[in-house]
């Protein structure tokens, strides 16, 4: 069947690579959990495995995700040659709220919501700094005040699998993120940081990471 579609593409004057791109599997919505609670976006058997240590309130992380998306996600993750494992390194209340809510959208929606949060990072930070939860607020109430006041709730609500309150009060998920953060900062100096096929890479941006990925076999 694939051969017939490729031939049909050629008859229409399309290059074979274009025909394949239209019929090949899109791996961007495939999300697989790891034992530590991190999520792997893309083909679990990808030749190139990139681990990203990220914070939703880290501007350098936002720049990396935004700049890398057209090639890293929309080409290499989509094709299945690269997988991206997201490991959260929580820095503050807004970051914590964002991670809890992004993960509460479910595996199929996580990648798109993850990207959307970074795309709106500047506005979230500008509004979030002015949010001050009541001194006697519970942890859940404080996280919700931050999510609502920053505009985060409006971004993620349409794709949540549960209510905002339920997502933010999930004690097991909060503990998982705390443990992930501690493990991250035991290894890295700051965010963003990366592992490329097991090699720890720190202090780089997309311009520095792209050639490394290509050399490793990303295509």
N, C-alpha and C positions, 0 to 999 in steps of 0.2 A: 504493500500500500504506500509506504513512504517513497519507494522508487517511482511509482506512478505519479505521485504528487510532485516529485522533483522534476520528472519529465514534463509534466503539465506546466510547471513554472518556467522551464526552458522554452516551451512552445510559446509562452506569453512574452518571451524576451527577457525574463528575469534571470539573474545569476543564480546558480545552484545554492550559494550561501544564503541568499534571501529566502528562497523557497524553504530551506531547512529551518531558518529562523522562525518562519511562520508556523511550521508544523512541529518543531521540537518542544520538549517540555519546558515550562517556565518554573524554575526552582525557587523563585523569590517568596512564594507563599508556603513553602515547606519549612516548618520550624520543629526542631527536635530538641527535647530537654536533655541536659546532661545530668550526671549523678549529683553534681553540686548545686543544681538549680539554674545554671546558665542555659541560654537558648541558642541553638545553632540554626542559623538561617541559611537555607540552601541545601545542596546535595550532600548528605552525610558522608558519601564516599568520594567527595571532591579531592582532586590531587593536591590542590593548594588550600591549606587550612589557616585562616586568619582569625586570631583571637583579638578582640578589641576591649580594652579596659576603658570604660567611658562613664562620664557624669553628665546628666542632662543640664547642669548649670555651669559646665565648663565651656567657655567660648572657643577654645582651641579644639575641643571635641566637636562642637557644632560646626566649625569650619571644615574639619576633616570629613564629617558625614555629608555635609552639603556638597563639598567639592568632589568627593569620591563617588557620589551616587551615580552619575551618568555612565561611568565606566565600571566601577566595582559592582554595583547592584544591578544596573540595567543591562549590563553586558555579561560580566563574568559570573556573578551569582545566578543570573537568569539562565545562562547556558549550562551551569552545573560544574564549571571548572574550578570555582572558588566557593568555599563556605565561609560564613562569618559567624563566629561565636561571640555573643554579647555578654560581657561580664560587667555588672554594675559596680561602680566604686562611688558609693554615696557620699556626698559632701555636706548636704544641708537639708532642711525640711522640704523645700520645693523639689529638690532632686529625689528625695524619698517618696514624696507623693507621686511624682511623675513615673518613677520606676514601678511602684505598686499598681498604678492605674494602667500603664502601658502593658504590663504583664497580664492584667485582668481583662484585656481585650481578647485573649485567647491566642493560640499559636497561629491561626490563619491570618489574623489581623495585626499581629505584633509588629511585623516588619514595616508596614505602612504607617502605623501609629508612631512607632519609634522614629521614623523619618520625619513625620509631621511635627512631633514635639521639637526636634532640632530645627526644623524650618521656621518655627515660631519662637525660637529661643529668646531672641532679643526682646520681643514684646512680653514674654512670660517673665523675664528677669526684671524688666522695667516696672511691671505691675506688682510682681512678687515682693520686691524690696519694701513696699509700703504696707504690706499685710502684717499685722501684729495680732496674733491670736490672744484671747483673754488669758490673763495670768493663771487662772484656775481651770483652764480648758483641759479636757482629757487629751491623750495623745491623738486619738481618732478625730476629735473635734478640731484640734490644732491643724492636723494634716488636711482636713476638709476645708477649713478656713483659708489655708494657703492655696489649695487647689482651686477653690472657687474664686478667690480674690485675684489670682494671677491670670485667670483665663484658661487654666489647664483643663478644668472640668468640661468646659464647652468644646474643647478640641477632642477629648477622648470619649465623652458620654455616648455618642451615637454607636460606638462599637464595643461598649462594655458588655461582658457576659453576665454581670450582676450589677446591683446598684453601687453607686459611688461609696456609700457608707459601708457596704459589705466588703468592697475591695480594700478600703483603707483600714478596716478593722480585722483583717485576716491575720491573726497572730502568727500562724505558721509561715505565711509568705513574708511577713516582716522579719521574722527570725532568719529566714533563708537569705534575705537581702543583707542583713547585718553580718551574717557569717561570710557571705560572698565578699562584702566590702573589706572585712578584716583580712581575709585571705589575699585579696588584691593588694592592699597596702603593705602586706608582709613581703610582697614581691616587687612592687613597682614604686617609683619615686613620686609619680604624679600622673595626672591624666592629660591627654590620652597616652596610652601605652599599648603595645601590641606583642603578640607572639605570631611569628610566621613559621609554620611547620615546626613548632616547638622552640624556635629561637626568639628570645626576648629582645624587643626593639623599643627603645625609649627616645624621647626628644626628637621625633620626626613629624612631618606633616604629609599631606597627600602627595606633594611633589617628590618627596623623598621615598615614600612607600610604593608608589606606582611602579618604578623600575624594578624594585625588589620582587614585586608580585609577578611582573612579566618574566623576570629571570627564573622564577620558581615554576612557571608554566601556566600562568593565567592567560586565558584567551576567550 
